Amino acid sequence: MNIVLLSCVFIVLILFSIGVKFSLDPGDVGSYFAYRTKNSMRSEHTWVDGNNYAGRCLMIASPLQIILLITSENYLPLHPTRIFVILVSGTIISILATRILTENRLSRLYFKDGKRRPNSL
């Protein structure tokens, strides 16, 4: 294993730990490290639900990035910079997907004033 692959795995583990932090304890509404968007800051319920869902999405994306890294290491063993570019691209895609999925969930479950829609799961 080369140092680039090990550093990439370290970055993915950091992303996973951020997901664990979001899903377990989003903290106070004014905390520094949390999922904060216009939709998630509408009420306390949207804050907690948005952080939990974003954390779960990040935790699901992390093992997929590990699989992507292992696959790219098998096919590109002599190109460590390409592996790093693949990791950065995968990380950006997973963060964007997390944001899109979380915002869709919040807009589907809550009204614009932060109250939960009736009959929403």
C-alpha positions in Angstrom: 0.0 0.0 0.0 1.2 3.4 -0.8 1.0 6.6 1.4 -1.6 8.2 -0.9 -4.0 5.3 -0.5 -3.5 5.4 3.3 -4.1 9.1 3.4 -7.2 8.6 1.3 -8.6 6.0 3.7 -7.9 8.4 6.5 -9.9 11.1 4.8 -12.8 8.7 4.2 -12.7 7.7 7.9 -12.9 11.4 8.9 -16.0 11.8 6.6 -17.5 8.7 8.4 -16.8 10.2 11.8 -18.5 13.5 10.8 -21.5 11.4 9.8 -21.5 9.7 13.2 -21.3 13.1 14.9 -24.2 14.5 12.9 -26.5 11.5 13.4 -25.9 11.0 17.1 -25.7 14.5 18.6 -26.4 17.5 16.4 -25.8 19.8 19.4 -27.5 23.1 19.9 -28.9 25.1 17.1 -26.1 27.5 17.4 -23.3 24.9 17.5 -20.3 25.4 15.2 -20.1 21.9 13.6 -23.5 20.7 12.2 -25.6 20.6 9.1 -26.9 24.1 8.7 -29.1 25.2 5.8 -32.1 27.4 5.4 -34.4 24.3 5.6 -32.7 22.8 8.6 -32.8 26.0 10.6 -36.5 26.5 10.5 -37.3 24.8 13.8 -35.8 22.5 16.4 -37.4 19.4 14.7 -36.0 20.2 11.3 -32.6 20.9 12.9 -32.5 17.4 14.5 -34.0 15.6 11.6 -31.8 17.3 9.0 -28.6 16.5 11.0 -29.7 12.9 11.6 -30.5 12.3 8.0 -27.3 14.0 6.7 -25.2 12.0 9.1 -26.7 8.7 7.9 -26.1 9.7 4.3 -22.5 10.4 5.0 -22.1 7.1 6.9 -23.5 5.3 3.9 -21.3 7.2 1.4 -18.1 6.4 3.3 -18.0 2.6 2.7 -18.9 3.2 -0.9 -15.8 5.5 -1.2 -13.7 2.7 0.4 -14.9 0.3 -2.3 -14.1 2.9 -4.9 -10.6 3.3 -3.5 -9.9 -0.4 -3.4 -11.2 -0.7 -7.0 -9.1 2.2 -8.2 -6.0 0.8 -6.4 -6.5 -2.5 -8.3 -6.8 -0.9 -11.7 -4.5 2.1 -11.2 -1.7 0.8 -8.9 1.0 3.0 -10.5 -1.0 6.3 -10.5 -1.4 7.5 -6.9 -2.4 11.0 -8.0 -5.3 9.6 -10.0 -6.4 7.7 -6.9 -6.4 11.0 -5.0 -8.4 12.7 -7.7 -10.9 9.9 -7.7 -11.2 10.2 -3.9 -11.7 14.0 -4.1 -14.3 13.6 -6.8 -16.1 10.9 -4.8 -16.1 13.1 -1.7 -17.5 16.1 -3.5 -20.2 13.9 -5.1 -21.1 12.3 -1.8 -21.3 15.7 0.0 -23.5 17.1 -2.8 -25.7 14.0 -2.8 -26.0 14.3 1.0 -27.1 17.9 0.7 -29.6 17.2 -2.1 -31.1 14.2 -0.4 -31.4 15.9 3.0 -33.0 19.1 1.5 -35.5 17.0 -0.4 -36.4 15.1 2.7 -36.8 18.2 4.8 -39.0 19.9 2.1 -41.1 16.8 1.8 -41.6 16.3 5.6 -42.0 19.9 6.8 -43.9 23.0 5.8 -42.0 26.3 5.2 -42.7 27.4 8.8 -41.0 24.3 10.2 -44.1 22.4 11.2 -44.4 18.7 10.3 -46.7 17.8 7.4 -49.6 15.6 8.4 -49.2 11.9 7.4 -45.5 12.2 6.7 -43.2 9.4 7.8 
